[in-house]
Amino acid sequence: MAAEFSPTALKDLDVSLGKRTRLHRLLYEHGPKNGTLMILPYDQGLEHGPVDFFPNPASKDPEYVMKLAKDGGYSAVAVHIGLARKYMKDYAGEVPLVLKLNGKTTIPSDAQAFSPLTGTVEEAVAIGADAVGYTLYTGSPAQDRDIAQLNQVRTDCERFGMPLIVWSYPRGEAIDKKGGQTSLYAVDYAARVANELGADVVKVNIPKKVKPEKMADYEKLCSKDDDYKQYIALESASEEERVRRVVESAGKTLVLISGGEKMPDSDLVKKLEVVMKAGVTGIIFGRNMWQRDHKNAIAMTKQIKEMMGKYSR
């Protein structure tokens, strides 16, 4: 008989004292303060360019986002080194920092997806970060360099007692031919890779049903071996069941669900309810929050925190 599922919590992690201390601050001293995480990412200026700020021009100013993180009581804000150094001074100690350590622009083709380092773990320690973030493109043709680079970051994280959050994103032609970036196969694999490579926390997207134009390739993948047929069976499963599968594959790695593009309020609340029931540790919503004006963003933040308060870890 299978053991009853229980969401992973800080007490379940075998981590160093430094990591445990920093994770405790994020999980229990900021945000919902009940073992869940609510992180506000603001790395899109590098990853997407300024276009994401057009729906709310005020969001182009990092001060707007920092103030939102403080007023909303987020678990942390996630930014690159330049913004951390230039804009965190007035929020140090009040808004925890996740320092993104690698990134890229969208200008070149994504076929060889790879994000070079933009910062170091040592810099993260020096500016008071409570965690670092690393984007890993699982399945990319450049994943050999990516994994090697991540390994160095992971080693430094162990040396400095710094929690490692891996943005684990399926990418590349091979992924596109196997159901696409958001298929359960791809997201499930990405979560497991983060677990296998030593991430303390993994950020993934919600696995979606495979698009009709990609279904033939997905069925081909899943029919070649009995082990893969489970993915076809799970195409008809509920969203909660598919997310639960990803959480289980992540094992003793805490799971964050990405918000992605801004969506209607009702869809956002429904999404949050589903993923929390499925056992994720929390959410990392950026555009869905700072593309709103401050008043509406704070109102939505309050609603999210109240809901997450029901899911102590």
C-alpha positions in Angstrom: 0.0 0.0 0.0 1.4 3.4 -1.0 2.3 5.8 1.8 -0.1 8.7 2.3 1.1 11.8 0.4 2.4 14.7 2.6 3.8 18.0 1.2 7.5 18.5 1.8 8.3 21.0 4.5 11.5 22.6 5.9 11.7 19.9 8.6 12.0 17.2 5.9 15.1 18.8 4.3 18.6 17.6 5.1 20.3 21.0 4.7 23.2 22.9 6.4 22.6 25.2 9.3 23.1 28.3 7.0 20.6 27.0 4.5 18.1 26.1 7.2 18.4 29.6 8.8 17.8 31.4 5.5 15.0 29.1 4.5 13.3 29.6 7.9 13.4 33.4 7.3 11.7 33.0 4.0 9.2 30.4 5.1 8.2 31.5 8.6 9.3 35.1 9.2 8.1 36.7 6.0 5.2 36.1 3.5 2.4 34.0 4.8 4.7 32.8 7.7 3.3 29.3 7.7 5.9 27.3 5.8 4.7 28.5 2.4 6.4 30.9 0.0 5.1 33.9 -2.0 7.9 35.3 -4.0 7.7 38.4 -6.3 10.0 37.9 -9.3 11.3 40.9 -11.2 13.9 39.4 -13.6 11.7 39.9 -16.7 13.5 43.1 -17.7 16.5 41.0 -18.7 14.6 37.9 -19.8 11.9 39.7 -21.9 13.0 43.3 -22.2 11.0 46.3 -21.3 7.8 45.1 -23.1 6.4 43.5 -19.9 6.2 46.9 -18.2 3.8 48.5 -20.8 0.6 47.2 -19.1 1.6 49.2 -16.0 4.2 51.8 -16.9 4.9 52.4 -13.2 6.4 48.9 -13.0 9.3 50.0 -15.1 10.7 51.6 -12.0 12.2 49.0 -9.7 11.2 51.1 -6.7 7.5 50.4 -7.6 8.2 46.6 -7.3 10.3 46.9 -4.2 7.5 48.9 -2.4 5.0 46.4 -3.5 7.1 43.6 -2.0 7.4 45.5 1.3 3.8 46.7 1.5 2.4 43.3 0.5 4.7 41.4 2.9 6.1 39.0 0.3 8.4 36.2 1.3 11.1 37.7 -1.0 11.7 39.6 -4.2 13.8 37.9 -7.0 16.1 40.2 -9.0 19.4 40.3 -10.8 22.6 41.8 -9.3 22.2 45.3 -10.8 18.8 45.9 -9.4 19.7 44.4 -6.1 22.7 46.8 -5.7 20.9 49.9 -6.9 17.4 49.5 -5.3 17.6 47.2 -2.2 19.3 49.6 0.2 16.0 51.1 1.6 14.5 47.6 1.9 17.3 45.6 3.4 16.2 43.5 6.2 12.5 44.2 5.5 12.2 42.5 2.0 14.2 39.2 1.7 16.2 38.9 -1.5 16.6 36.0 -3.9 19.5 36.9 -6.2 19.2 35.6 -9.7 22.7 34.3 -10.8 22.2 33.7 -14.5 20.1 35.0 -17.3 19.8 35.8 -21.0 17.9 38.0 -23.4 15.3 36.9 -25.9 17.1 38.4 -28.9 18.9 35.3 -30.1 17.1 32.1 -31.0 16.0 29.9 -28.1 17.1 26.8 -29.9 20.4 26.7 -28.0 18.9 27.9 -24.7 21.6 28.7 -22.2 21.8 31.4 -19.5 25.4 32.5 -18.6 26.2 33.6 -15.1 25.4 37.2 -14.1 26.4 37.0 -10.5 28.0 34.7 -7.9 27.0 33.1 -4.6 29.7 35.1 -2.8 28.1 38.3 -4.1 24.7 37.0 -2.8 26.2 36.5 0.6 27.8 40.0 0.5 24.5 41.8 -0.3 22.5 39.8 2.3 20.5 37.5 0.0 18.5 34.7 1.6 18.6 32.5 -1.5 19.9 32.4 -5.1 18.1 31.6 -8.3 19.4 29.7 -11.3 17.7 29.0 -14.6 18.3 25.5 -16.0 17.0 24.7 -19.4 16.3 21.0 -19.2 16.5 19.3 -22.6 18.3 22.1 -24.3 21.2 21.1 -26.6 23.4 23.2 -24.3 22.4 21.3 -21.2 25.9 19.9 -20.8 27.3 23.4 -20.2 24.2 24.3 -18.2 24.5 21.4 -15.8 28.2 21.9 -15.3 27.6 25.6 -14.6 24.8 24.7 -12.1 27.1 22.3 -10.4 29.6 25.0 -9.6 26.8 27.2 -8.3 25.5 24.3 -6.2 29.0 23.7 -4.8 29.3 27.4 -3.8 25.8 27.3 -2.2 26.9 24.4 0.0 30.1 26.2 0.9 28.3 29.4 1.9 25.1 27.9 3.3 22.9 29.6 0.6 19.6 28.0 -0.5 19.4 27.2 -4.2 16.2 27.8 -6.2 16.3 26.3 -9.7 14.0 27.7 -12.4 13.7 24.4 -14.2 12.4 25.0 -17.7 12.1 22.4 -20.5 13.5 23.9 -23.7 14.8 22.8 -27.1 13.7 21.1 -30.3 13.7 17.7 -28.6 11.2 18.9 -26.0 9.1 20.5 -28.7 8.9 17.1 -30.4 7.8 15.4 -27.2 4.7 17.3 -26.4 6.1 20.8 -25.8 7.5 22.8 -22.9 4.4 22.5 -20.7 3.5 18.9 -21.2 3.3 16.8 -18.1 6.2 14.7 -19.4 8.4 17.8 -19.7 7.5 19.5 -16.5 7.6 16.3 -14.5 11.1 15.6 -15.9 12.2 19.1 -15.2 11.1 18.9 -11.5 13.0 15.6 -11.1 16.1 16.9 -12.7 16.2 19.8 -10.2 15.8 17.2 -7.4 18.5 15.0 -8.8 21.0 17.9 -9.2 20.7 19.3 -5.7 18.2 22.1 -5.8 16.6 23.1 -2.5 13.6 24.7 -4.3 12.4 24.2 -7.8 10.3 26.6 -9.9 8.2 25.1 -12.6 5.1 25.9 -14.7 1.8 24.1 -14.3 1.7 21.1 -16.7 -0.9 21.6 -19.3 -2.8 19.3 -21.6 -0.8 18.7 -24.8 -2.0 20.8 -27.7 -3.8 18.9 -30.5 -1.0 19.6 -33.1 1.6 18.1 -30.7 -0.5 15.1 -29.6 0.7 12.7 -32.4 4.4 13.1 -31.3 3.3 12.8 -27.6 1.5 9.6 -28.3 4.5 8.3 -30.2 6.7 9.1 -27.2 4.3 7.5 -24.8 3.6 4.4 -26.8 7.2 3.3 -27.3 7.5 2.0 -23.8 4.9 1.0 -21.2 6.6 3.3 -18.6 5.6 6.3 -20.7 1.9 5.3 -21.1 1.1 6.8 -17.7 1.5 10.3 -19.3 -1.2 9.7 -21.8 -3.4 8.3 -19.1 -2.8 11.5 -17.0 -3.9 13.7 -20.0 -7.5 13.2 -18.7 -6.6 13.7 -15.1 -7.4 16.9 -13.2 -5.0 19.8 -13.0 -4.5 19.1 -9.3 -3.6 15.5 -10.1 -1.0 16.5 -12.7 0.6 19.0 -10.4 0.6 16.4 -7.6 2.6 14.2 -9.9 5.2 16.9 -10.4 5.4 17.6 -6.6 6.0 13.9 -6.0 8.8 13.8 -8.6 10.4 16.8 -6.9 10.7 14.7 -3.8 12.6 16.6 -1.0 12.8 19.7 -3.1 10.3 22.4 -2.4 8.1 23.3 -5.4 7.1 26.8 -6.5 4.6 27.3 -9.3 5.2 30.1 -11.8 2.5 32.6 -12.6 3.4 33.4 -16.2 1.5 36.0 -18.2 -1.1 38.1 -16.4 -4.5 36.4 -16.2 -8.0 37.4 -14.9 -8.4 37.5 -11.2 -10.8 34.6 -11.0 -8.3 32.4 -13.0 -5.5 33.4 -10.8 -7.3 32.5 -7.6 -8.4 29.2 -9.1 -4.9 28.4 -10.1 -3.5 29.1 -6.7 -6.2 26.9 -5.0 -5.4 24.0 -7.3 -1.6 24.1 -6.8 -1.7 24.5 -3.1 -4.1 21.5 -2.7 -1.6 19.6 -4.9 1.1 20.1 -2.3 3.4 22.9 -3.7 5.2 25.0 -1.2 4.1 28.2 -2.8 4.0 30.5 -5.8 6.3 32.9 -7.6 4.0 35.4 -9.3 5.5 38.5 -11.0 3.6 39.9 -14.0 0.3 38.9 -12.4 1.1 41.2 -9.5 3.2 44.2 -10.7 1.3 44.6 -13.9 -1.5 45.8 -11.7 -1.6 49.3 -10.1 -0.4 49.4 -6.5 -3.9 49.4 -4.9 -5.1 46.4 -6.9 -1.8 44.5 -6.5 -2.0 44.9 -2.7 -5.7 43.7 -2.7 -4.8 40.6 -4.8 -1.7 40.0 -2.6 -3.9 40.1 0.5 -6.4 37.6 -1.0 -3.5 35.3 -2.0 -1.9 35.4 1.5 -5.3 34.7 3.1 -5.8 31.6 0.9 -2.2 30.4 1.5 -2.8 30.7 5.2 -5.0 27.6 5.0 -2.1 25.5 3.8 0.5 25.4 6.6 3.6 23.3 5.9 
